[in-house]
């Protein structure tokens, strides 16, 4: 069975074994591309997982004739960009919190400082 047939079969039946076959065929290169985009191995794992979760939820809505490899590449691009944005925001907040923690004792932190962190 080719990718298009597997995708159609999964979209119609929701068969986990069919989806597992799709994942098995593509997971290595999806991870490889994800790793090149985000560098970090753990983040690449997250991107790879996100791509297949998105595929599972959107499979029945994909237009007929969708080329799976092309769709997966686009999904990697969007998922990697989102993951890098989240990582950047998290690091910025962590630096800000560490700076506040360095400059303050527990008693000197005002409620507004804690609210700003949240």
N, C-alpha and C positions, 0 to 999 in steps of 0.2 A: 504494500500500500504506500502511496506517496503522501507527502505532507498535506496536500489539499484534501485528499480522501480522509486522512486521519482527523484533520481539523473539522471537516464536515460531520464526520461520525461523532466526534466529541460534542460538537455544538448541538447535534440532534439528540444524543443519548445521555450525555454527561458521564460517560463511562470513565472510571478512574484508570482502568488499564490502558485505554486509548490515550488518555492524557499522559500517563506515565511513559508511554512509547514516544510521544511528542517530546517530552522533557528529556528522555534518554538520548534522543537523536540530536538535540540542540544544546544541552546544558554546558558541554565543554567549551564550545566556541562562544556562547553567551557569557560565560564566566570570564573567558580570556579577553573578550572585548571590554567587559565591565572593568576588569582589572587594569587594562591599559588606560581607561578613561578616569578612574578614581585613584589608582595606584595602591591604596590600602587594601589588603586582602580581606579584612573583615567587612569593609564597606562594599567591596566587590561582591561578597557573599550576599549582603543585603540587597544590592541592586539586582543580582541574578534572581533572588527569591521574589523581589517585587515584580520583575518582568513576567515571571510565570504566573504569579497571582493575578496580574492584570490580564494576561492571556486567558486564564481560567474564567474570569468574570466577564470578559468581552467576546469570547469565542463565538457565541451565537449571534452577535451583532455585527461581526465582520462581514463586509460585502463579499459576494461570491467572486472567486478568482483572486482573492488576496494571496499574495506571495508571502508565505510565513516568514521566511528568512528576512525579507525586507521589513516586514512589520516588527519583527523582533529587534532589528537594528534600530528602528525609530524608538521603540519602547526602551531600549538600553539608553539611548541618547537622553530621553526625557527623564528616566529614572536616575541616571547618573548625575545629571544636572541638579535635580531635586535633592539628591543625597549630599552632594557637595555644598549646596546652599544650607541645608540643615546642619551639616558639620561646621561650616563657617560660623553660623549663628551661635551654635552651642559653644564653640571655642571663645567667641567674643564675650558671651555672658560669663563663661568660666573665668576669663581674664579679669573681667570687671569685678566679679565676686572676690577673686583672690586679692585684687588690689584693695578693695574695701576691707577685706579681712586683715590685710597687712597693716593698714592705717588705723585700725580701730580695736578697741578692747570690747568685750561683750557688752559692757554697760554703756559704752558711748555710741552704740549704733541706734540711731533713731528709727522709729517705725517707718518713716518715709523712705529710709535707705532700704529696708527690707521690702517695702512695697515696690520700689524701683527695680529690685532684682526679680521680682515675680512678674 
